[in-house]
Amino acid sequence: MQRLSPHRLTLPATVSFAIAIAALAVVVGGLRGSMPISIVVALGAACLLASALPLLARRMAGRENWFHPLYMPTAYVAFALLVPLAYVIATQRSVGGTPPDAVSLTLVGALALTVAGFVGGVVVSLLWVEQAAGTDAPRQWHRVLRVGRGLLLIAIVLRGYSTIRSWGTPYGNGAVDFGAQGTVQTVTDFLSVTAPALIVLAQARLHGRIAGVLDLVLFGTLCVITLVAGSRGELLVPVIFALWLYHRELGPISLRVVAGGCVIVVLLFQAVQGVRAGESPLASPRAAIERTLTSVGVPLQVTSLTTASVPSRADYRLGATYIESLKRQLPGLVAVRLWGEPDETGTFVLRRIIGFNSPDAGLGFALPAESYLNFGVAGSLIIALLVGLVFGYAYQKQRAVRLSRASHLLYGLLIATLPLSLRADAVLQVKAVLYPAIAVAIVLEVCRE
């Protein structure tokens, strides 16, 4: 029997214990707060089941791999969907505008079944899909590096332009702008993913590292401008992608680095959340926790609004928003010219249902909200199962190969964009991965030896 090192056991045991404690807190806090027993038991059971996921991951990963689909992606999905909800029940305090009295058994079911479906899809893919057996494709990696740096420079210029244009306006101003300014923002976000992906891949193949001094200066400049503009989520994507590629190609990342990075990100993001609200970036422990949960709690907020309004105030969409999202995969200006503004996508359907008409405030959306909006609680399980299948498939297709093709990078793009796609509608969930993948494929093909 293979001996497991303490390092290998640390993360699964820690995560399992933490989620089990969360389940206990839900039960105790919920009962004290006169929460209906059915809701308390349902969420407590979901948290207890989630506590077994890291142990399942340990058995299926085969070796230490924080980016295995049953580790980081599953942990994030479970955390983002269950922990803010558990906090509301346990403390009887609102998170992200979701009060305790908005929690229903339907809401708990939609979020918990999304986690279950995602895990089920991943497991099925890992068991059924064979590993890739591709060969290393020769590339002109110096050219790939130059293209990546050029695209990153363009992203910096565009981000600076957007920041200057919106300076002095409240955060969220023009959130539903589909004109030139909105297009600039979309292109900037696209380049902010594509350029770092090309850079870290080329640096890994050329120099055995993920970035040089010039690359760090360029990306640091982009980070400063982005944070000054009040944004943050866009920066997570290239950072997660770079960490995945480093771990995949250059060597394992220690648990200390993972834990330390998570702490830094939490502190930074809660500070930005405070600034957005006109508060001090420094906060008490409770305020910092609630700011963090608000940041990741968008799925809780919009799924709560959706389950409260459908089918009582509007009918299920029966897949209509998913069909609309396929039409909207064309560039925004082209899609608007052909079909008008995206009134039938998940985000705007919910805005219309609840009467949210502000043009200067984004509502966001979420995977469980859209699946429920279309097919009810059963849809939460089925759609999440399909998403899990995609993650497991992409993971299998990048195993046992040296990264040199766009298909090898699909899994990295999926996990890098997960924090954004989980809180978006199907349009962005697909487009955030599809466009960078196409761009990387074109660059790698042009730079073929």
C-alpha positions as CSV (number, residue, x, y, z in Angstrom):
1,M,0.0,0.0,0.0
2,Q,1.4,3.4,-1.0
3,R,2.3,5.5,1.9
4,L,0.8,9.0,2.0
5,S,3.0,11.8,3.2
6,P,1.7,14.3,5.8
7,H,1.8,17.0,3.1
8,R,-0.6,14.9,1.1
9,L,-3.1,14.5,4.0
10,T,-3.0,18.1,5.2
11,L,-5.4,19.8,2.8
12,P,-8.1,17.1,2.6
13,A,-8.2,16.7,6.4
14,T,-8.2,20.5,7.0
15,V,-10.9,21.3,4.4
16,S,-13.1,18.3,5.5
17,F,-12.9,19.4,9.2
18,A,-13.7,23.1,8.3
19,I,-16.8,22.2,6.3
20,A,-18.0,19.8,9.0
21,I,-17.6,22.6,11.6
22,A,-19.6,24.8,9.2
23,A,-22.4,22.2,9.1
24,L,-22.5,22.2,12.9
25,A,-22.6,26.0,13.0
26,V,-25.5,26.0,10.6
27,V,-27.5,23.5,12.7
28,V,-26.9,25.3,16.0
29,G,-27.3,28.9,14.6
30,G,-30.3,28.0,12.5
31,L,-32.1,26.4,15.4
32,R,-31.4,29.4,17.6
33,G,-32.6,31.7,14.9
34,S,-36.0,30.0,14.5
35,M,-35.1,28.9,11.0
36,P,-37.4,26.1,9.7
37,I,-36.0,22.7,10.6
38,S,-36.2,21.5,7.0
39,I,-33.9,24.2,5.8
40,V,-31.4,23.7,8.6
41,V,-31.3,20.0,8.1
42,A,-31.0,20.3,4.3
43,L,-28.1,22.7,4.4
44,G,-26.4,20.9,7.3
45,A,-26.5,17.7,5.3
46,A,-25.2,19.4,2.2
47,C,-22.2,20.8,4.2
48,L,-21.5,17.4,5.8
49,L,-21.6,15.7,2.4
50,A,-19.3,18.5,1.0
51,S,-16.8,17.7,3.8
52,A,-16.2,14.3,2.2
53,L,-15.3,15.8,-1.2
54,P,-11.6,16.5,-0.4
55,L,-11.2,12.8,0.8
56,L,-12.7,11.7,-2.5
57,A,-10.3,14.0,-4.4
58,R,-7.3,12.5,-2.5
59,R,-8.3,9.0,-3.6
60,M,-8.8,10.0,-7.3
61,A,-6.0,12.5,-7.8
62,G,-3.2,9.9,-7.8
63,R,-0.7,12.5,-6.7
64,E,-0.7,15.8,-5.0
65,N,-2.4,18.2,-7.3
66,W,-4.2,21.3,-5.9
67,F,-5.6,21.9,-9.4
68,H,-7.2,18.5,-9.8
69,P,-10.9,19.1,-10.6
70,L,-12.0,17.6,-7.3
71,Y,-9.7,19.9,-5.4
72,M,-9.6,23.6,-6.2
73,P,-12.6,23.9,-8.6
74,T,-14.8,21.8,-6.4
75,A,-13.7,23.5,-3.2
76,Y,-14.4,26.9,-4.8
77,V,-17.9,25.9,-6.0
78,A,-18.8,24.4,-2.6
79,F,-17.4,27.4,-0.8
80,A,-19.0,30.1,-3.0
81,L,-22.4,28.4,-3.0
82,L,-22.7,27.0,0.5
83,V,-20.6,29.0,2.9
84,P,-22.3,32.4,2.5
85,L,-25.7,30.6,2.9
86,A,-24.4,28.8,5.9
87,Y,-23.3,32.1,7.4
88,V,-26.7,33.7,6.9
89,I,-28.4,30.8,8.7
90,A,-25.8,30.4,11.5
91,T,-25.5,34.1,12.4
92,Q,-29.0,35.4,11.2
93,R,-27.2,38.2,9.5
94,S,-27.6,39.4,5.9
95,V,-24.9,38.7,3.3
96,G,-24.8,40.6,0.0
97,G,-28.4,41.8,0.5
98,T,-29.7,38.3,1.3
99,P,-31.5,38.4,4.7
100,P,-32.2,35.2,6.7
101,D,-35.9,35.4,5.9
102,A,-35.1,35.0,2.2
103,V,-33.6,31.6,2.7
104,S,-36.0,28.8,1.5
105,L,-35.8,25.1,1.0
106,T,-35.9,25.7,-2.7
107,L,-32.9,28.0,-2.5
108,V,-30.9,25.5,-0.4
109,G,-31.8,22.8,-2.9
110,A,-30.7,24.7,-5.9
111,L,-27.3,25.6,-4.4
112,A,-26.7,22.2,-2.9
113,L,-27.7,20.3,-6.0
114,T,-25.4,22.5,-8.1
115,V,-22.5,21.4,-6.0
116,A,-23.6,17.7,-6.2
117,G,-24.1,17.9,-9.9
118,F,-20.7,19.5,-10.5
119,V,-18.9,16.8,-8.5
120,G,-20.9,14.0,-10.2
121,G,-20.0,15.3,-13.7
122,V,-16.3,15.5,-12.8
123,V,-16.3,12.0,-11.4
124,V,-18.0,10.6,-14.5
125,S,-15.5,12.3,-16.8
126,L,-12.5,11.1,-14.8
127,L,-13.8,7.5,-15.0
128,W,-14.9,7.5,-18.7
129,V,-12.6,9.9,-20.6
130,E,-9.2,8.6,-21.5
131,Q,-6.1,10.7,-21.0
132,A,-4.6,12.6,-23.9
133,A,-1.7,11.1,-25.7
134,G,-0.6,14.0,-27.8
135,T,2.9,14.9,-28.9
136,D,4.9,18.1,-28.3
137,A,4.2,20.5,-31.1
138,P,7.3,22.7,-32.1
139,R,6.6,26.4,-31.8
140,Q,8.6,29.6,-32.2
141,W,8.2,30.5,-28.5
142,H,10.1,33.8,-28.8
143,R,7.5,35.0,-31.2
144,V,4.7,33.8,-28.9
145,L,6.3,35.8,-26.1
146,R,6.5,38.9,-28.1
147,V,2.9,38.6,-29.2
148,G,1.8,38.1,-25.6
149,R,3.7,41.2,-24.4
150,G,2.2,43.3,-27.2
151,L,-1.3,42.2,-26.4
152,L,-0.7,42.9,-22.7
153,L,0.6,46.5,-23.6
154,I,-2.6,47.0,-25.5
155,A,-4.7,45.9,-22.5
156,I,-2.9,48.4,-20.3
157,V,-3.6,51.2,-22.7
158,L,-7.3,50.3,-23.0
159,R,-7.6,49.8,-19.2
160,G,-6.1,53.3,-18.7
161,Y,-8.4,54.8,-21.3
162,S,-11.5,53.2,-19.5
163,T,-10.3,54.4,-16.1
164,I,-9.8,58.0,-17.3
165,R,-13.2,58.0,-19.0
166,S,-15.0,56.7,-15.9
167,W,-12.9,58.7,-13.3
168,G,-15.1,60.4,-10.7
169,T,-18.2,58.4,-11.5
170,P,-19.8,55.9,-9.1
171,Y,-18.6,52.3,-9.4
172,G,-21.0,50.4,-11.7
173,N,-21.7,53.5,-13.9
174,G,-22.6,52.3,-17.4
175,A,-22.9,48.6,-16.3
176,V,-25.3,47.9,-19.1
177,D,-23.5,50.0,-21.7
178,F,-23.4,48.2,-25.1
179,G,-21.8,51.0,-27.0
180,A,-18.1,51.8,-27.7
181,Q,-17.2,52.1,-24.0
182,G,-18.7,48.7,-23.2
183,T,-16.8,47.2,-26.2
184,V,-13.5,48.6,-24.9
185,Q,-14.1,47.0,-21.5
186,T,-14.9,43.7,-23.1
187,V,-11.8,43.7,-25.3
188,T,-9.7,44.7,-22.3
189,D,-11.0,41.8,-20.3
190,F,-10.3,39.4,-23.2
191,L,-6.7,40.6,-23.6
192,S,-6.1,40.5,-19.9
193,V,-6.7,36.7,-20.1
194,T,-5.1,35.9,-23.5
195,A,-1.9,37.9,-23.1
196,P,-0.7,36.5,-19.8
197,A,-1.6,33.0,-21.0
198,L,0.7,33.4,-23.9
199,I,3.4,35.0,-21.8
200,V,3.5,32.4,-19.1
201,L,3.4,29.5,-21.6
202,A,6.3,30.9,-23.7
203,Q,8.4,31.7,-20.6
204,A,7.9,28.2,-19.2
205,R,9.1,26.7,-22.5
206,L,11.9,29.1,-23.0
207,H,13.3,29.8,-19.6
208,G,11.6,27.4,-17.1
209,R,9.7,30.3,-15.4
210,I,6.4,31.9,-15.7
211,A,7.5,35.6,-16.1
212,G,10.5,37.8,-16.6
213,V,11.1,41.2,-15.1
214,L,9.5,43.0,-18.1
215,D,6.4,40.8,-17.8
216,L,6.1,41.5,-14.1
217,V,6.3,45.2,-14.7
218,L,3.7,45.1,-17.4
219,F,1.3,43.0,-15.4
220,G,1.9,45.0,-12.3
221,T,1.0,48.2,-14.2
222,L,-2.3,46.5,-15.3
223,C,-3.0,45.5,-11.8
224,V,-2.5,49.0,-10.4
225,I,-4.8,50.6,-13.0
226,T,-7.4,47.9,-12.5
227,L,-7.5,48.3,-8.7
228,V,-7.6,52.1,-9.0
229,A,-10.6,51.7,-11.2
230,G,-12.3,49.7,-8.5
231,S,-12.2,46.3,-10.3
232,R,-10.5,43.2,-9.0
233,G,-12.0,39.9,-10.3
234,E,-10.4,40.3,-13.7
235,L,-7.0,40.1,-12.1
236,L,-7.7,36.7,-10.6
237,V,-8.0,35.0,-14.0
238,P,-4.3,35.5,-15.2
239,V,-3.0,34.8,-11.7
240,I,-4.8,31.5,-11.4
241,F,-3.8,30.5,-14.9
242,A,-0.2,31.3,-14.1
243,L,-0.3,29.2,-10.9
244,W,-1.9,26.3,-12.7
245,L,0.7,26.3,-15.5
246,Y,3.6,26.6,-12.9
247,H,2.2,23.7,-10.9
248,R,1.6,21.7,-14.1
249,E,4.9,22.4,-15.9
250,L,7.6,23.6,-13.5
251,G,6.9,22.0,-10.1
252,P,4.4,21.5,-7.3
253,I,3.3,24.5,-5.3
254,S,3.4,24.0,-1.5
255,L,0.4,24.3,0.7
256,R,2.0,27.3,2.5
257,V,2.1,29.2,-0.7
258,V,-1.5,28.3,-1.5
259,A,-2.7,29.3,2.0
260,G,-0.7,32.5,2.1
261,G,-1.9,33.5,-1.4
262,C,-5.5,32.9,-0.3
263,V,-5.0,35.1,2.8
264,I,-3.5,38.0,0.7
265,V,-6.4,37.8,-1.9
266,V,-9.0,37.8,0.8
267,L,-7.5,40.8,2.5
268,L,-7.1,42.7,-0.7
269,F,-10.5,41.9,-2.0
270,Q,-12.3,42.8,1.2
271,A,-10.5,46.1,1.1
272,V,-11.7,46.8,-2.4
273,Q,-15.2,45.9,-1.3
274,G,-15.0,48.4,1.5
275,V,-13.8,51.2,-0.8
276,R,-16.6,50.4,-3.2
277,A,-19.1,50.9,-0.3
278,G,-17.4,54.2,0.7
279,E,-15.9,52.7,3.8
280,S,-12.3,52.2,5.1
281,P,-10.3,49.4,3.5
282,L,-9.5,48.3,7.1
283,A,-12.3,46.5,8.9
284,S,-13.1,44.5,12.0
285,P,-12.8,40.7,11.7
286,R,-16.6,40.4,11.4
287,A,-16.8,43.1,8.7
288,A,-13.9,41.6,6.8
289,I,-15.6,38.2,6.8
290,E,-18.9,39.7,5.6
291,R,-17.2,41.7,2.9
292,T,-15.4,38.5,1.7
293,L,-18.6,36.5,1.7
294,T,-20.4,39.4,-0.1
295,S,-17.7,39.2,-2.8
296,V,-18.2,35.5,-3.5
297,G,-21.9,35.6,-2.5
298,V,-23.3,36.9,-5.8
299,P,-24.7,33.4,-6.6
300,L,-26.5,33.4,-3.3
301,Q,-28.0,36.8,-3.9
302,V,-29.3,36.2,-7.5
303,T,-30.3,32.6,-6.9
304,S,-32.3,33.8,-3.9
305,L,-34.0,36.5,-6.1
306,T,-34.7,33.9,-8.8
307,T,-36.1,31.2,-6.6
308,A,-38.4,33.8,-4.9
309,S,-39.7,35.0,-8.2
310,V,-40.0,31.8,-10.4
311,P,-42.5,30.3,-10.9
312,S,-44.6,32.6,-8.6
313,R,-44.1,35.8,-10.7
314,A,-42.7,34.4,-14.0
315,D,-42.7,31.0,-15.8
316,Y,-39.6,28.8,-16.2
317,R,-37.7,29.7,-19.4
318,L,-37.3,26.1,-20.5
319,G,-33.8,26.7,-22.0
320,A,-34.6,30.0,-23.7
321,T,-31.7,31.9,-22.0
322,Y,-29.3,29.2,-23.1
323,I,-30.4,29.4,-26.7
324,E,-30.1,33.2,-26.5
325,S,-26.5,32.8,-25.1
326,L,-25.5,30.9,-28.2
327,K,-26.6,33.9,-30.4
328,R,-24.6,36.3,-28.1
329,Q,-21.3,34.5,-28.6
330,L,-20.7,36.8,-31.5
331,P,-18.8,40.0,-30.7
332,G,-21.0,42.4,-28.7
333,L,-21.4,45.1,-31.3
334,V,-22.2,42.5,-34.0
335,A,-24.8,40.8,-31.8
336,V,-26.5,44.0,-30.8
337,R,-26.6,45.1,-34.5
338,L,-28.2,41.8,-35.5
339,W,-30.6,41.1,-32.6
340,G,-30.7,44.3,-30.5
341,E,-29.8,44.5,-26.8
342,P,-29.6,41.2,-24.9
343,D,-32.9,41.4,-23.2
344,E,-33.5,37.6,-23.2
345,T,-30.2,36.5,-21.6
346,G,-30.4,35.2,-18.0
347,T,-29.2,38.4,-16.4
348,F,-31.7,40.7,-18.1
349,V,-34.6,38.3,-17.7
350,L,-34.1,38.4,-14.0
351,R,-33.7,42.2,-14.0
352,R,-37.1,42.4,-15.8
353,I,-38.8,40.0,-13.5
354,I,-37.8,41.8,-10.3
355,G,-38.2,45.3,-11.9
356,F,-34.5,46.2,-11.5
357,N,-34.0,48.9,-14.2
358,S,-30.9,50.9,-13.1
359,P,-28.5,51.3,-16.0
360,D,-25.6,52.1,-13.6
361,A,-25.7,49.1,-11.4
362,G,-24.9,45.5,-12.4
363,L,-26.9,42.7,-10.8
364,G,-24.7,39.8,-12.0
365,F,-26.0,36.3,-12.4
366,A,-24.9,32.8,-11.5
367,L,-24.8,29.2,-12.7
368,P,-27.5,27.9,-10.2
369,A,-29.7,30.9,-10.8
370,E,-29.8,30.4,-14.6
371,S,-30.3,26.6,-14.4
372,Y,-33.2,27.1,-11.9
373,L,-34.6,29.9,-14.0
374,N,-34.9,27.5,-17.0
375,F,-35.6,24.1,-15.5
376,G,-36.3,24.5,-11.7
377,V,-34.4,22.6,-9.0
378,A,-33.9,19.6,-11.2
379,G,-32.1,21.9,-13.7
380,S,-29.7,22.9,-11.0
381,L,-28.5,19.3,-10.8
382,I,-28.5,18.6,-14.6
383,I,-26.8,21.8,-15.8
384,A,-24.1,21.5,-13.1
385,L,-23.6,17.9,-14.1
386,L,-22.9,19.0,-17.7
387,V,-20.4,21.7,-16.4
388,G,-18.6,19.1,-14.3
389,L,-18.4,16.8,-17.4
390,V,-16.6,19.6,-19.3
391,F,-14.2,20.2,-16.4
392,G,-13.3,16.5,-16.1
393,Y,-13.0,16.1,-19.9
394,A,-10.7,19.1,-20.2
395,Y,-8.6,17.8,-17.3
396,Q,-8.1,14.4,-18.9
397,K,-7.1,16.0,-22.2
398,Q,-4.2,17.9,-20.6
399,R,-2.8,15.0,-18.6
400,A,0.4,13.2,-19.6
401,V,1.2,15.8,-22.3
402,R,3.6,18.7,-22.5
403,L,1.6,21.9,-23.0
404,S,1.9,23.1,-26.6
405,R,-1.6,23.3,-28.0
406,A,-4.7,25.3,-27.3
407,S,-6.6,22.2,-26.3
408,H,-4.0,21.5,-23.6
409,L,-4.8,24.9,-22.1
410,L,-8.5,24.5,-22.0
411,Y,-8.5,23.2,-18.4
412,G,-6.3,26.0,-17.3
413,L,-8.7,28.6,-18.8
414,L,-11.7,26.8,-17.2
415,I,-10.4,26.9,-13.7
416,A,-8.9,30.4,-14.1
417,T,-12.3,31.9,-15.2
418,L,-14.3,29.9,-12.7
419,P,-14.5,32.7,-10.0
420,L,-16.0,34.9,-12.7
421,S,-18.1,32.4,-14.6
422,L,-19.8,31.0,-11.5
423,R,-21.3,34.4,-10.9
424,A,-22.2,35.2,-14.5
425,D,-24.8,34.1,-17.1
426,A,-24.2,31.5,-19.8
427,V,-23.1,34.2,-22.3
428,L,-20.0,35.1,-20.3
429,Q,-19.4,31.5,-19.0
430,V,-18.8,30.4,-22.6
431,K,-17.3,33.6,-24.1
432,A,-14.8,34.0,-21.3
433,V,-13.2,30.7,-22.3
434,L,-14.0,30.5,-26.0
435,Y,-12.5,33.7,-27.1
436,P,-9.1,33.4,-25.3
437,A,-8.9,29.7,-26.5
438,I,-9.5,30.8,-30.1
439,A,-6.9,33.6,-29.8
440,V,-4.3,31.3,-28.3
441,A,-4.9,28.7,-30.9
442,I,-4.4,31.2,-33.7
443,V,-1.2,32.6,-32.2
444,L,0.3,29.1,-31.6
445,E,-0.6,28.1,-35.2
446,V,1.0,31.2,-36.7
447,C,4.1,30.6,-34.6
448,R,4.5,27.0,-35.6
449,E,8.0,26.1,-36.7
